[in-house]
Amino acid sequence: QVQLVESGGGTVPPGGSLRLSCATSGMVFGITAMDWYRQGSGKERERVARITGRNTPVYAETVKGRFTISRDNAKETVYLQMDNVRPDDAGVYYCHSDLEDWGQGTQVTVSS
């Protein structure tokens, strides 16, 4: 059974940093592309970052230069380092696999 479990969400001030983690199990992690999506209040879910099995990252324009996606294949975990956070980065962040598995989400609140 595939499981994706996000953690690391919380409240961060504008300009601050936060690191999200997504621990996976039950999948062949090392060759599976992984994504981070987010859904702000009243907004559609959007992909913010993707990392392929070969460690190639792709970012949405809205987060490019501020967010960094990475993966640790030994730990079967994908990360999202969020720097210089803005108010419109707030929302629920979801981990997603190329095999169409989703985590339960972790809330990010941006507030001073």
Sine and cosine of phi, psi and omega as CSV:
sin_phi,cos_phi,sin_psi,cos_psi,sin_omega,cos_omega
0.00,0.00,0.80,-0.60,-0.02,-1.00
-0.98,0.18,0.71,-0.70,0.08,-1.00
-0.73,-0.68,0.67,-0.74,0.11,-0.99
-0.80,-0.60,0.85,-0.52,-0.07,-1.00
-0.82,-0.57,0.93,-0.37,0.02,-1.00
-1.00,0.08,0.46,-0.89,0.11,-0.99
-0.43,-0.90,0.20,-0.98,0.08,-1.00
0.97,-0.22,-0.10,1.00,0.04,-1.00
-0.93,0.36,0.21,-0.98,0.01,-1.00
0.29,-0.96,-0.33,-0.95,0.01,-1.00
-0.98,-0.21,0.75,-0.67,-0.03,-1.00
-0.72,-0.70,0.64,-0.77,0.03,-1.00
-0.97,0.24,0.40,-0.92,0.10,-1.00
-0.81,0.58,0.71,-0.70,-0.05,-1.00
1.00,0.05,-0.12,0.99,-0.03,-1.00
-1.00,0.08,-0.09,-1.00,-0.05,-1.00
-0.77,-0.64,0.43,-0.90,0.01,-1.00
-0.45,-0.89,0.57,-0.82,0.08,-1.00
-0.85,-0.52,0.84,-0.54,0.05,-1.00
-0.99,-0.12,0.53,-0.85,0.06,-1.00
-0.80,-0.60,0.51,-0.86,0.09,-1.00
-0.72,-0.70,0.96,-0.29,0.03,-1.00
-1.00,0.00,0.75,-0.66,-0.05,-1.00
-0.89,-0.46,0.33,-0.95,0.11,-0.99
-0.40,-0.92,0.39,-0.92,0.07,-1.00
0.98,0.18,0.25,0.97,0.00,-1.00
-0.66,-0.75,0.29,-0.96,0.08,-1.00
-1.00,0.10,0.99,0.11,-0.20,-0.98
-0.89,0.45,-0.68,0.74,-0.19,-0.98
-0.86,0.52,-0.41,0.91,-0.05,-1.00
-0.93,-0.37,0.10,1.00,-0.09,-1.00
-0.98,-0.19,0.80,-0.60,0.10,-0.99
-0.93,0.37,0.60,-0.80,-0.04,-1.00
-0.80,-0.60,0.52,-0.85,-0.02,-1.00
-0.78,-0.62,0.42,-0.91,0.28,-0.96
-0.91,-0.41,0.80,-0.61,0.11,-0.99
-0.92,-0.39,0.29,-0.96,0.15,-0.99
-0.60,-0.80,0.42,-0.91,0.07,-1.00
-0.68,-0.74,0.94,-0.34,0.06,-1.00
-0.99,0.17,0.24,-0.97,-0.01,-1.00
-0.87,0.49,0.84,-0.54,0.02,-1.00
0.97,0.26,0.17,0.99,-0.04,-1.00
-0.90,-0.44,0.30,-0.95,0.09,-1.00
-0.98,0.20,0.42,-0.91,0.06,-1.00
-0.93,0.37,0.71,-0.70,-0.03,-1.00
-0.73,-0.68,0.53,-0.85,0.06,-1.00
-0.99,0.12,0.74,-0.67,0.02,-1.00
-0.96,-0.29,-0.44,0.90,-0.01,-1.00
-0.36,-0.93,0.46,-0.89,0.00,-1.00
-0.62,-0.79,0.57,-0.82,0.11,-0.99
-0.70,-0.71,0.78,-0.63,-0.03,-1.00
-0.99,0.16,0.10,-0.99,0.07,-1.00
-0.91,0.42,-0.33,0.94,0.04,-1.00
-0.99,-0.12,0.26,0.96,0.09,-1.00
0.95,0.32,0.38,0.92,0.06,-1.00
-1.00,0.04,0.86,-0.51,-0.01,-1.00
-1.00,-0.04,0.49,-0.87,0.11,-0.99
-0.70,-0.72,0.69,-0.73,-0.06,-1.00
-0.81,-0.59,0.52,-0.85,0.20,-0.98
-0.93,0.37,0.50,-0.86,-0.03,-1.00
-0.86,0.51,-0.51,0.86,-0.06,-1.00
-0.93,0.36,-0.33,0.94,-0.05,-1.00
-0.87,-0.49,-0.10,1.00,-0.06,-1.00
-0.85,0.53,0.74,-0.67,-0.01,-1.00
1.00,0.03,-0.17,0.99,0.01,-1.00
-0.88,-0.48,-0.55,0.83,-0.01,-1.00
-0.96,-0.30,0.53,-0.85,0.06,-1.00
-0.73,-0.69,0.83,-0.56,0.07,-1.00
-0.99,-0.15,0.62,-0.78,0.03,-1.00
-0.51,-0.86,0.20,-0.98,-0.01,-1.00
-0.61,-0.79,0.51,-0.86,0.10,-1.00
-0.84,-0.54,0.98,-0.20,-0.09,-1.00
-0.92,0.40,-0.52,0.85,0.02,-1.00
-0.91,0.42,-0.57,0.82,0.01,-1.00
-1.00,-0.08,-0.06,1.00,-0.02,-1.00
0.79,0.61,0.73,0.69,-0.10,-1.00
-0.73,-0.68,0.62,-0.78,0.09,-1.00
-0.89,-0.45,0.57,-0.82,-0.09,-1.00
-0.84,-0.54,0.40,-0.91,0.16,-0.99
-0.72,-0.69,0.95,-0.31,0.08,-1.00
-1.00,0.05,0.86,-0.51,-0.04,-1.00
-0.93,-0.36,0.90,-0.43,0.03,-1.00
-0.88,-0.47,0.38,-0.93,0.00,-1.00
0.75,0.66,0.78,0.63,-0.08,-1.00
-0.90,0.43,0.64,-0.77,0.01,-1.00
-0.92,-0.38,0.32,-0.95,0.03,-1.00
-0.84,0.55,-0.58,0.82,-0.02,-1.00
-0.98,0.19,0.07,1.00,0.15,-0.99
-1.00,0.10,-0.14,0.99,-0.03,-1.00
-0.90,0.43,0.55,-0.84,0.03,-1.00
0.46,-0.89,-0.10,-0.99,0.09,-1.00
-1.00,-0.08,0.79,-0.61,-0.01,-1.00
-0.98,-0.22,0.76,-0.65,-0.06,-1.00
-0.88,-0.48,0.62,-0.79,0.14,-0.99
-1.00,-0.04,0.62,-0.79,-0.06,-1.00
-0.60,-0.80,0.66,-0.75,0.06,-1.00
-0.97,-0.25,0.35,-0.94,0.05,-1.00
-0.90,0.44,-0.23,0.97,0.04,-1.00
-1.00,-0.03,0.24,0.97,0.07,-1.00
0.93,0.36,0.51,0.86,0.14,-0.99
-1.00,-0.08,0.57,-0.82,-0.01,-1.00
-0.80,-0.60,0.54,-0.84,0.18,-0.98
-1.00,0.07,-0.02,-1.00,-0.06,-1.00
-1.00,0.06,-0.22,0.98,0.03,-1.00
1.00,-0.10,0.45,-0.89,0.09,-1.00
-0.70,-0.71,0.70,-0.72,-0.12,-0.99
-0.99,0.10,0.74,-0.68,0.13,-0.99
-0.89,-0.46,0.84,-0.54,0.04,-1.00
-0.91,-0.42,0.74,-0.67,0.01,-1.00
-0.94,-0.33,0.91,-0.41,-0.07,-1.00
-0.37,-0.93,0.62,-0.79,0.08,-1.00
-1.00,-0.03,0.00,0.00,0.00,0.00
